[in-house]
Amino acid sequence: MPQVPQDYVPFFLQIVTGVGFAVITLVASVLMGKRGRRTAAKDTPYECGKDPIGPTHSRFSIKFYQVAMLFILFDIEVIFMYPWAVIYREMLHVGPGIFYSMFSFIGILAVGYLYALKKKAFDWTHTPSPPVPLLSPISSTPK
């Protein structure tokens, strides 16, 4: 059945309606926004009812990033295991190679997991001990 231009009218009407709505809301926002008075209180950043005191960017502990990367690593492990489990029975008639390939994959990840446990990467409460100063400070107490 050949396509005729009348078939595209609803499509173009939807596009025109969407673009028109976006333009109208942006213009209305600009026009209504100019009526209000600007004050220093209105121009300050608002965050959960708290006054912005202190630095704007807080520093995160490296533990946060370590746990995030480890989560991604082990999440990818599950992503690889799902298709393997789906085709496992079909591939058994070829040989036990599919079992050993996943076994080696899990073994390599287990070594990484044990390494992360040894380095206490999963321990959020662990705080490293402060470094020992190379030179002891000179005491300024009178003798």
C-alpha beads as a LAMMPS data file, in Angstrom:
LAMMPS data file: protein, C-alpha beads

143 atoms
142 bonds

1 atom types
1 bond types

-500.0 500.0 xlo xhi
-500.0 500.0 ylo yhi
-500.0 500.0 zlo zhi

Masses

1 110.0

Atoms # bond

1 1 1 0.000 0.000 0.000
2 1 1 1.639 3.291 -1.043
3 1 1 2.171 6.060 1.473
4 1 1 0.283 9.297 0.785
5 1 1 1.038 12.717 2.296
6 1 1 -2.220 12.646 4.270
7 1 1 -0.839 9.760 6.341
8 1 1 1.868 12.047 7.739
9 1 1 -0.476 14.845 8.908
10 1 1 -0.874 13.475 12.490
11 1 1 2.895 13.073 12.773
12 1 1 3.640 16.638 11.691
13 1 1 0.780 17.962 13.824
14 1 1 2.316 16.313 16.881
15 1 1 5.735 17.813 16.092
16 1 1 4.250 21.302 15.611
17 1 1 2.290 20.953 18.871
18 1 1 5.383 19.886 20.823
19 1 1 7.619 22.632 19.455
20 1 1 4.842 25.204 19.915
21 1 1 4.331 24.183 23.537
22 1 1 8.072 24.455 24.240
23 1 1 8.327 27.902 22.638
24 1 1 5.208 29.228 24.378
25 1 1 6.333 28.061 27.835
26 1 1 9.825 29.513 27.379
27 1 1 8.483 32.886 26.202
28 1 1 5.926 32.974 29.045
29 1 1 8.672 32.208 31.556
30 1 1 10.856 35.048 30.286
31 1 1 7.971 37.523 30.247
32 1 1 6.739 36.602 33.724
33 1 1 10.247 36.455 35.146
34 1 1 10.983 40.069 34.218
35 1 1 8.103 41.360 36.350
36 1 1 9.669 40.276 39.654
37 1 1 12.264 42.334 41.491
38 1 1 15.745 40.917 41.824
39 1 1 17.241 40.978 45.299
40 1 1 20.365 39.488 46.791
41 1 1 18.257 36.993 48.730
42 1 1 16.526 35.809 45.550
43 1 1 19.810 35.439 43.679
44 1 1 21.533 33.259 46.298
45 1 1 21.607 29.522 45.641
46 1 1 18.928 27.594 47.503
47 1 1 19.687 24.160 48.840
48 1 1 17.204 22.386 51.064
49 1 1 16.488 25.442 53.186
50 1 1 20.093 25.764 54.321
51 1 1 22.146 28.890 53.830
52 1 1 25.097 28.225 51.527
53 1 1 27.999 28.435 53.960
54 1 1 31.433 27.044 53.227
55 1 1 32.930 25.660 50.033
56 1 1 30.595 24.884 47.167
57 1 1 32.189 21.529 46.358
58 1 1 32.731 19.051 49.155
59 1 1 35.403 16.418 48.870
60 1 1 34.476 12.753 48.846
61 1 1 36.574 10.034 50.367
62 1 1 38.362 7.769 47.911
63 1 1 36.452 4.883 49.519
64 1 1 33.294 6.127 47.810
65 1 1 34.892 5.775 44.381
66 1 1 36.480 2.432 45.224
67 1 1 33.161 0.940 46.262
68 1 1 31.468 2.393 43.169
69 1 1 34.073 0.837 40.853
70 1 1 33.881 -2.503 42.641
71 1 1 30.099 -2.446 42.331
72 1 1 30.416 -1.862 38.589
73 1 1 32.960 -4.681 38.319
74 1 1 30.794 -7.238 40.090
75 1 1 27.668 -5.988 38.342
76 1 1 29.345 -6.702 35.007
77 1 1 30.076 -10.199 36.303
78 1 1 26.344 -10.811 36.672
79 1 1 25.717 -9.390 33.199
80 1 1 28.127 -11.975 31.751
81 1 1 26.676 -14.808 33.808
82 1 1 23.076 -14.351 32.657
83 1 1 23.573 -15.201 28.950
84 1 1 25.913 -18.009 29.974
85 1 1 23.182 -19.531 32.142
86 1 1 20.634 -19.207 29.336
87 1 1 22.696 -21.211 26.815
88 1 1 24.333 -23.576 29.315
89 1 1 22.147 -26.636 28.607
90 1 1 22.312 -26.137 24.845
91 1 1 26.106 -25.997 24.915
92 1 1 26.617 -29.067 27.128
93 1 1 26.328 -31.404 24.146
94 1 1 29.399 -29.684 22.638
95 1 1 31.483 -30.437 25.704
96 1 1 32.261 -29.280 29.230
97 1 1 34.223 -26.278 27.951
98 1 1 31.388 -23.875 28.738
99 1 1 31.502 -24.908 32.404
100 1 1 35.265 -24.463 32.662
101 1 1 35.217 -21.098 30.916
102 1 1 32.754 -19.687 33.443
103 1 1 34.591 -21.398 36.285
104 1 1 37.827 -19.649 35.254
105 1 1 35.983 -16.328 34.870
106 1 1 34.550 -16.590 38.377
107 1 1 37.961 -17.672 39.683
108 1 1 39.669 -14.567 38.304
109 1 1 36.964 -12.358 39.804
110 1 1 37.248 -14.202 43.125
111 1 1 40.944 -13.375 43.254
112 1 1 40.070 -9.699 42.690
113 1 1 37.376 -9.906 45.361
114 1 1 39.811 -11.400 47.882
115 1 1 42.343 -8.692 47.041
116 1 1 39.694 -6.009 47.669
117 1 1 38.813 -7.668 50.989
118 1 1 42.475 -7.753 52.001
119 1 1 42.885 -4.051 51.173
120 1 1 39.679 -3.290 53.158
121 1 1 38.057 -1.667 50.156
122 1 1 34.595 -2.720 51.351
123 1 1 35.051 -1.323 54.869
124 1 1 33.469 2.126 54.925
125 1 1 34.285 2.706 58.590
126 1 1 37.989 1.973 58.270
127 1 1 40.071 5.108 58.553
128 1 1 43.737 4.800 57.758
129 1 1 46.125 5.699 60.533
130 1 1 47.729 9.109 60.158
131 1 1 51.164 9.058 58.559
132 1 1 54.115 9.131 60.879
133 1 1 56.046 12.405 60.522
134 1 1 59.565 12.020 59.188
135 1 1 60.981 14.583 61.588
136 1 1 59.716 15.045 65.109
137 1 1 58.630 18.601 65.879
138 1 1 61.013 20.623 67.983
139 1 1 59.613 21.292 71.389
140 1 1 59.409 24.954 72.287
141 1 1 58.962 24.371 76.005
142 1 1 61.477 26.166 78.200
143 1 1 64.004 24.090 80.120

Bonds

1 1 1 2
2 1 2 3
3 1 3 4
4 1 4 5
5 1 5 6
6 1 6 7
7 1 7 8
8 1 8 9
9 1 9 10
10 1 10 11
11 1 11 12
12 1 12 13
13 1 13 14
14 1 14 15
15 1 15 16
16 1 16 17
17 1 17 18
18 1 18 19
19 1 19 20
20 1 20 21
21 1 21 22
22 1 22 23
23 1 23 24
24 1 24 25
25 1 25 26
26 1 26 27
27 1 27 28
28 1 28 29
29 1 29 30
30 1 30 31
31 1 31 32
32 1 32 33
33 1 33 34
34 1 34 35
35 1 35 36
36 1 36 37
37 1 37 38
38 1 38 39
39 1 39 40
40 1 40 41
41 1 41 42
42 1 42 43
43 1 43 44
44 1 44 45
45 1 45 46
46 1 46 47
47 1 47 48
48 1 48 49
49 1 49 50
50 1 50 51
51 1 51 52
52 1 52 53
53 1 53 54
54 1 54 55
55 1 55 56
56 1 56 57
57 1 57 58
58 1 58 59
59 1 59 60
60 1 60 61
61 1 61 62
62 1 62 63
63 1 63 64
64 1 64 65
65 1 65 66
66 1 66 67
67 1 67 68
68 1 68 69
69 1 69 70
70 1 70 71
71 1 71 72
72 1 72 73
73 1 73 74
74 1 74 75
75 1 75 76
76 1 76 77
77 1 77 78
78 1 78 79
79 1 79 80
80 1 80 81
81 1 81 82
82 1 82 83
83 1 83 84
84 1 84 85
85 1 85 86
86 1 86 87
87 1 87 88
88 1 88 89
89 1 89 90
90 1 90 91
91 1 91 92
92 1 92 93
93 1 93 94
94 1 94 95
95 1 95 96
96 1 96 97
97 1 97 98
98 1 98 99
99 1 99 100
100 1 100 101
101 1 101 102
102 1 102 103
103 1 103 104
104 1 104 105
105 1 105 106
106 1 106 107
107 1 107 108
108 1 108 109
109 1 109 110
110 1 110 111
111 1 111 112
112 1 112 113
113 1 113 114
114 1 114 115
115 1 115 116
116 1 116 117
117 1 117 118
118 1 118 119
119 1 119 120
120 1 120 121
121 1 121 122
122 1 122 123
123 1 123 124
124 1 124 125
125 1 125 126
126 1 126 127
127 1 127 128
128 1 128 129
129 1 129 130
130 1 130 131
131 1 131 132
132 1 132 133
133 1 133 134
134 1 134 135
135 1 135 136
136 1 136 137
137 1 137 138
138 1 138 139
139 1 139 140
140 1 140 141
141 1 141 142
142 1 142 143
